[in-house]
Amino acid sequence: MNTSAVAQATASVHAFTQEARDAIYHAIFSRRDVRGQFLPTPVPDEVLSRILTAAHHAPSVGFMQPWNFLVVRSQGTKHRVHDAFAKAHAEAAGMFEGDKRAVYQKLKLEGIIESPIGICITCDRERTGPVVVGRTHMKTMDLYSSVCAVQNLWLAARAEGLGVGWVSIFHQADLQEALGIPKGITPIAYLCVGYVSHFYDKPELETAGWLPRLPMEDLVYFEQWGQRDDQQPLIAHLRRDQAAAQRGREAIA
Ligand SMILES: Cc1cc2c(cc1C)N(C[C@H](O)[C@H](O)[C@H](O)COP(=O)(O)O)c1[nH]c(=O)[nH]c(=O)c1N2
C-alpha cells in the first residue's frame, strides 16, 4: 500500500457511518439563527441538560473550561435583558447610513421575551490562573474557547429541534448588570432558546439582501495570505460541496 492509501484506510476506520455523517452535516447546514419563530412550548430539563452537556464538551485552551451557563426563565430577568437590548438597538440604528438604516430598523434581531429560555454563556478569564497552556502568548484564546461552547450548544439544539438566536446588541456593562454578572467575568453570548414553528432555509440577513454568502473559493488561500489558486483540485471540490449544501437547503425548505 502506498502512503496515501494507508492514510485513507486509517481515516475510514474512524469515520462515522454514512448515516451519522449525514446527520452531522444536516445539523450544520440547517442550523439557523432564530429570532422570530419561537413557540411557548416548554423545553424539558432532560433536553436542556443534553445541549448544555454538549456545550461543556467543547474544546478549550489548556482545558481551561472557562465557561458558565446562566439559565434565564423568569419574565423579570428577560425584561431586564430586553431593556438593555432596546437601548443598544436604538443606538445601533443610527450607526448605519441611508438605505441600510431603513433595512436595519426592519430586522428582527432578538427573541428575548418570546423564547422560553435564555442562556448566557460567559468566560472566566482567570479560571485556572494567569498561565494557561496554549494561552501564554495569544490571550484571547479563552474567549474563543467559550465561543466553541456556544457552537456546540447551537448544533446540539438544532438536532433536538430547538432554535437558538444569538443576541449581542448590548452595552456589555448593561448585560452584566441585568444578569448580575461580576466585572471579572466576560459575557460571551446571550442565547434565546426554544422550540420553533419553522426554520428558515437560509440566513435571514441573506434573505433581507443585507449580505450574500461568500464563495468559498474566494476565502481559501494556499501557502501565503492572499494567494488563491483556482487550479488546485480542492477548489473544484469546494465549488461542488457549496452547490450541494445550497441544494440541501433547498431540499430542506
Ligand atoms: C458573534 C455573533 C453575534 C450575533 C450573531 C451571530 C454571531 C456568531 N447573530 C446571528 C447572525 O446574524 C447569523 O448567524 C448570520 O446572519 C448567519 O445566519 P445563520 O446563523 O446561518 O442563520 C445575531 N443575530 C441577531 O439577530 N442579533 C444579534 O445580535 C446577533 N449577534
The ligand as a MOL file (V3000), in Angstrom:
LIG
                    3D

  0  0  0     0  0            999 V3000
M  V30 BEGIN CTAB
M  V30 COUNTS 31 33 0 0 0
M  V30 BEGIN ATOM
M  V30 1 C -20.9840 36.5390 17.4280 0
M  V30 2 C -22.3680 36.5780 16.8470 0
M  V30 3 C -23.2330 37.5880 17.2380 0
M  V30 4 C -24.5110 37.6580 16.6850 0
M  V30 5 C -24.9020 36.7070 15.7300 0
M  V30 6 C -24.0340 35.6680 15.3600 0
M  V30 7 C -22.7880 35.6000 15.9050 0
M  V30 8 C -21.8680 34.4870 15.5010 0
M  V30 9 N -26.1750 36.7910 15.1880 0
M  V30 10 C -26.6020 35.8110 14.1760 0
M  V30 11 C -26.1020 36.1570 12.7960 0
M  V30 12 O -26.8030 37.2610 12.2780 0
M  V30 13 C -26.2940 34.9150 11.9040 0
M  V30 14 O -25.5290 33.8830 12.4220 0
M  V30 15 C -25.9060 35.1520 10.4520 0
M  V30 16 O -26.7190 36.1350 9.8860 0
M  V30 17 C -25.9880 33.8790 9.6290 0
M  V30 18 O -27.2640 33.3020 9.7510 0
M  V30 19 P -27.4830 31.8220 10.2850 0
M  V30 20 O -26.8880 31.7570 11.6690 0
M  V30 21 O -26.7630 30.9020 9.3550 0
M  V30 22 O -28.9650 31.6190 10.2810 0
M  V30 23 C -27.0740 37.7350 15.6440 0
M  V30 24 N -28.3570 37.7670 15.1690 0
M  V30 25 C -29.2450 38.6750 15.6250 0
M  V30 26 O -30.3920 38.6970 15.1820 0
M  V30 27 N -28.8870 39.5740 16.6050 0
M  V30 28 C -27.6370 39.5970 17.1160 0
M  V30 29 O -27.3530 40.4170 17.9810 0
M  V30 30 C -26.6790 38.6620 16.6270 0
M  V30 31 N -25.4110 38.6300 17.0930 0
M  V30 END ATOM
M  V30 BEGIN BOND
M  V30 1 1 1 2
M  V30 2 1 2 3
M  V30 3 2 2 7
M  V30 4 2 3 4
M  V30 5 1 4 5
M  V30 6 1 4 31
M  V30 7 2 5 6
M  V30 8 1 5 9
M  V30 9 1 6 7
M  V30 10 1 7 8
M  V30 11 1 9 10
M  V30 12 1 9 23
M  V30 13 1 10 11
M  V30 14 1 11 12
M  V30 15 1 11 13
M  V30 16 1 13 14
M  V30 17 1 13 15
M  V30 18 1 15 16
M  V30 19 1 15 17
M  V30 20 1 17 18
M  V30 21 1 18 19
M  V30 22 2 19 20
M  V30 23 1 19 21
M  V30 24 1 19 22
M  V30 25 1 23 24
M  V30 26 2 23 30
M  V30 27 1 24 25
M  V30 28 2 25 26
M  V30 29 1 25 27
M  V30 30 1 27 28
M  V30 31 2 28 29
M  V30 32 1 28 30
M  V30 33 1 30 31
M  V30 END BOND
M  V30 END CTAB
M  END
